[in-house]
Amino acid sequence: MYPLELYEQRFRRPDLVGRAVRGLPVGDEPPLPSDRTPPRVSLETEEASEQRVTVKATAEAGVESGRIVDVHWTVDGRPLSTRKTRDIVRVGSGEGRAVYRAMIDFPPGKATAVVAAVAVDDFGLSSPRARLTITCPSPPPAARGTLWVLAVGVSRYRRPEYNLGFCRADAEAISAALQRQKGLAFHDVQTRVLADDEATVEGVKAGLRWLRKSTSPADVAILHFSGHGVRGPRGLYYVTSEGDVGDLDRTCLNWQEIALELREMPSRQIIFLCDCCHAGAFGEKAATQDELAEPLVKQAGVMVFAASRGNELAAEKPAWGHGAFVRALLDGLEGKADLIPDGQINVSELQTYVLDQVARLTGDRQHPTIPRIERFDPGLVIAHGR
């Protein structure tokens, strides 16, 4: 038995499901041969220096007639940068078999990292994910790097029926809280806030380009998006301040564009604080947090900290001064999430604290989550308690 996710690259076709539901022909899609099983891949360390390690991936097709076409690599959940493709070489192949070698730089300041690989065959089937922990032969030098923050929040839209209460305040407060980590968890902190009228399609695109061009492999990026997320004929969208669900492609930002920009960022970790599931005027068109998280995690290698689970709504109250998710985040970053305590707050501690606090604030109706946190680095320190 194989999990369904191994087949989704080729066979997940919501467009065909939609056509079938409407009674339309779905076309001639080739069936999966009865003997076709997913490929396999294994990893092993070949050699390691103080700065990089060479890892070999051996991939085998699930059937003799199959062919391996690619191996996708990640380090602590982040895809190997396109700038590093010269360091990934196919060194051998045969009947249904391929061998790749990757020269991987150790993430700055880390003694260990998790390398993962997924093989893809000529039928579009993916292998189970292989994982290998690599260890730096000598203690790595400290590398706090720079924290880059892009906070986007829309409370006031051009269409007033879309308006929300605290998204602008949430974005401004998250930016200010993380700015205070300058000289503490990070050597430097650079922030940009796009609120209300500034959060247009072009404004958000420019903010994403700023992140992509500014970050380095020693840096961490945190994005906070608060507002509305909706479904459309061409996928998911973030509703910008000019948004009109009757004209999604022109007035809203396609979520796939966000994922593509984030995939190309060289930063060692990206955390996306997703708070886009508020009550509003969108009914069944409103996207769920799970839908918004999926392409960022799977396609862009982004750690998504979602304000709620599934189709739960993100609660706001004047007494909190913010949404429940941001209220808990702010308190956690100020020191309450230092659960060990050791003066440092890592991702795992922050998740535990925020989940508990939001459930308490909302009467157990809202549950923040980090999907597939095991793919990333839950020990990443993002704040020092005060």
Beta strands, then each sheet from edge to edge (+ up, - down):
strand 1: 40-48
strand 2: 52-60
strand 3: 68-75
strand 4: 78-79
strand 5: 88-94
strand 6: 97-105
strand 7: 112-121
strand 8: 130-135
strand 9: 146-153
strand 10: 188-195
strand 11: 220-226
strand 12: 228-232
strand 13: 235-239
strand 14: 253-254
strand 15: 269-275
strand 16: 303-306
strand 17: 316-317
strand 18: 322-323
strand 19: 344-346
strand 20: 381-384
sheet 1: 1+ 2- 6+ 5-
sheet 2: 4+ 3- 7+ 8-
sheet 3: 10+ 9+ 11+ 15+ 16+
sheet 4: 12+ 13- 14+
sheet 5: 17+ 18-
sheet 6: 19+ 20-
end
